[in-house]
Amino acid sequence: MRMPALLILIGVTLPGLGSPTASLASEDSILVFGGTGRLGAPIVRLLLQVGEDVTVFARKDSTKERLAGLKVDYVTGDLTDEKSVTAAFDSKHFRVVIDASAQRGESSKIPRFYETIAGFMVKHARRTGVKQLILHGSIGAGDNIKEVPFLKSYPQTPNMIDKGVAEKVIIGSGIPYTIIRNGLIPLDPQPPATEHAFLTTDLSTFGEVTRDDLAILTLDVMDNPARINKIYHAIDPTLKLRTGQAG
Ligand SMILES: NC(=O)c1ccc[n+]([C@@H]2O[C@H](COP(=O)([O-])OP(=O)(O)OC[C@H]3O[C@@H](n4cnc5c(N)ncnc54)[C@H](OP(=O)(O)O)[C@@H]3O)[C@@H](O)[C@H]2O)c1
């Protein structure tokens, strides 16, 4: 069994597994959707630090500024264009696929964006034998909004309904998955990782969490059998929750 990436990141060597980085890079690659974004880029950075071979799926006009100088492979496409998603999955053999995408600007005009892209991802993850699909979602997605006391007074938005459907597509797909529902992200410029964020299976929790901590938690769940087919809420008890905003 592979050593969870977080252990490698902190330099832990388990008996019989050799040096932390020696067991990596020779194995299959990681595909990151949304890797050019504010959450995706720190995830990519940490993956490279533990010796992973990383492919980032990027739109042709994506600036890639956050990944400047990093040794990653790119595949160009658009998540709403299945042909380009198919080509991405066929570009190498991917062990893990991470979705850190978010619809903004022009793509927010596409109805059922998250449901659509989840459908493409699971179809091609299944076809190509992906071992784990890690989805960054949002606390309050779908029916979860009813479970979170903090969100009781917030109306459910089409975006969050869509995110709930996307989760169901992934859960029902049979692909080993891990869903990390992100809490409220601090306003930019946000603090660096506090390293106090954690994942909980208590799906009523809500709080703030930095993107750098979410990146660390992503590597924590990667290749970790204890985190397969689970939904987590990511929160950081050391960050004071700002009021008046959610999601
Ligand atoms: N921001 C928040 O407050 C917040 C709160 C809770 C949860 N989240 C969740 O956290 C995750 C990441 O958010 P973020 O703040 O890092 O977002 P972000 O900075 O806006 O990054 C979004 C990423 O998605 C990519 N993307 C968007 N549409 C695409 C398309 N049609 N095809 C291919 N790529 C596309 C963007 O690519 P380009 O480089 O081409 O634009 C970018 O890499 C999402 O799941 C989001 O819903 C965010």
Ligand as a Chemical Component Dictionary entry (heavy atoms), coordinates in Angstrom:
data_LIG
# 
_chem_comp.id                   LIG 
_chem_comp.type                 NON-POLYMER 
_chem_comp.pdbx_formal_charge   0 
_chem_comp.three_letter_code    LIG 
# 
loop_
_chem_comp_atom.comp_id 
_chem_comp_atom.atom_id 
_chem_comp_atom.alt_atom_id 
_chem_comp_atom.type_symbol 
_chem_comp_atom.charge 
_chem_comp_atom.model_Cartn_x 
_chem_comp_atom.model_Cartn_y 
_chem_comp_atom.model_Cartn_z 
_chem_comp_atom.pdbx_ordinal 
LIG N1  N1  N 0  -13.858 31.021 -2.658  1  
LIG C1  C1  C 0  -14.600 30.654 -1.596  2  
LIG O1  O1  O 0  -14.947 31.455 -0.721  3  
LIG C2  C2  C 0  -15.003 29.209 -1.464  4  
LIG C3  C3  C 0  -15.787 28.840 -0.380  5  
LIG C4  C4  C 0  -16.139 27.513 -0.255  6  
LIG C5  C5  C 0  -15.745 26.601 -1.178  7  
LIG N2  N2  N 1  -14.983 26.974 -2.239  8  
LIG C6  C6  C 0  -14.589 25.931 -3.176  9  
LIG O2  O2  O 0  -13.166 25.797 -3.232  10 
LIG C7  C7  C 0  -12.802 25.363 -4.529  11 
LIG C8  C8  C 0  -11.777 26.282 -5.208  12 
LIG O3  O3  O 0  -12.134 27.643 -5.106  13 
LIG P1  P1  P 0  -11.079 28.825 -5.455  14 
LIG O4  O4  O 0  -11.435 29.944 -4.584  15 
LIG O5  O5  O -1 -9.692  28.277 -5.480  16 
LIG O6  O6  O 0  -11.498 29.172 -6.954  17 
LIG P2  P2  P 0  -10.687 29.987 -8.074  18 
LIG O7  O7  O 0  -9.490  30.660 -7.537  19 
LIG O8  O8  O 0  -11.711 30.830 -8.783  20 
LIG O9  O9  O 0  -10.202 28.844 -9.077  21 
LIG C9  C9  C 0  -11.123 28.210 -9.919  22 
LIG C10 C10 C 0  -10.371 27.257 -10.815 23 
LIG O10 O10 O 0  -11.340 26.563 -11.622 24 
LIG C11 C11 C 0  -10.939 26.668 -12.980 25 
LIG N3  N3  N 0  -12.092 26.636 -13.870 26 
LIG C12 C12 C 0  -13.255 27.340 -13.768 27 
LIG N4  N4  N 0  -14.081 27.055 -14.806 28 
LIG C13 C13 C 0  -13.426 26.138 -15.563 29 
LIG C14 C14 C 0  -13.743 25.460 -16.769 30 
LIG N5  N5  N 0  -14.917 25.653 -17.408 31 
LIG N6  N6  N 0  -12.841 24.589 -17.285 32 
LIG C15 C15 C 0  -11.637 24.389 -16.664 33 
LIG N7  N7  N 0  -11.272 25.005 -15.514 34 
LIG C16 C16 C 0  -12.157 25.870 -14.984 35 
LIG C17 C17 C 0  -10.222 28.010 -13.054 36 
LIG O11 O11 O 0  -9.416  28.035 -14.230 37 
LIG P3  P3  P 0  -8.896  29.421 -14.909 38 
LIG O12 O12 O 0  -7.488  29.588 -14.409 39 
LIG O13 O13 O 0  -8.969  29.142 -16.366 40 
LIG O14 O14 O 0  -9.845  30.496 -14.481 41 
LIG C18 C18 C 0  -9.406  27.956 -11.773 42 
LIG O15 O15 O 0  -8.271  27.130 -11.932 43 
LIG C19 C19 C 0  -14.105 25.215 -5.265  44 
LIG O16 O16 O 0  -14.615 23.933 -5.081  45 
LIG C20 C20 C 0  -14.964 26.236 -4.593  46 
LIG O17 O17 O 0  -16.318 26.060 -4.874  47 
LIG C21 C21 C 0  -14.596 28.257 -2.391  48 
# 
loop_
_chem_comp_bond.comp_id 
_chem_comp_bond.atom_id_1 
_chem_comp_bond.atom_id_2 
_chem_comp_bond.value_order 
_chem_comp_bond.pdbx_ordinal 
LIG N1  C1  SING 1  
LIG C1  O1  DOUB 2  
LIG C1  C2  SING 3  
LIG C2  C3  SING 4  
LIG C2  C21 DOUB 5  
LIG C3  C4  DOUB 6  
LIG C4  C5  SING 7  
LIG C5  N2  DOUB 8  
LIG N2  C6  SING 9  
LIG N2  C21 SING 10 
LIG C6  O2  SING 11 
LIG C6  C20 SING 12 
LIG O2  C7  SING 13 
LIG C7  C8  SING 14 
LIG C7  C19 SING 15 
LIG C8  O3  SING 16 
LIG O3  P1  SING 17 
LIG P1  O4  DOUB 18 
LIG P1  O5  SING 19 
LIG P1  O6  SING 20 
LIG O6  P2  SING 21 
LIG P2  O7  DOUB 22 
LIG P2  O8  SING 23 
LIG P2  O9  SING 24 
LIG O9  C9  SING 25 
LIG C9  C10 SING 26 
LIG C10 O10 SING 27 
LIG C10 C18 SING 28 
LIG O10 C11 SING 29 
LIG C11 N3  SING 30 
LIG C11 C17 SING 31 
LIG N3  C12 SING 32 
LIG N3  C16 SING 33 
LIG C12 N4  DOUB 34 
LIG N4  C13 SING 35 
LIG C13 C14 SING 36 
LIG C13 C16 DOUB 37 
LIG C14 N5  SING 38 
LIG C14 N6  DOUB 39 
LIG N6  C15 SING 40 
LIG C15 N7  DOUB 41 
LIG N7  C16 SING 42 
LIG C17 O11 SING 43 
LIG C17 C18 SING 44 
LIG O11 P3  SING 45 
LIG P3  O12 DOUB 46 
LIG P3  O13 SING 47 
LIG P3  O14 SING 48 
LIG C18 O15 SING 49 
LIG C19 O16 SING 50 
LIG C19 C20 SING 51 
LIG C20 O17 SING 52 
# 
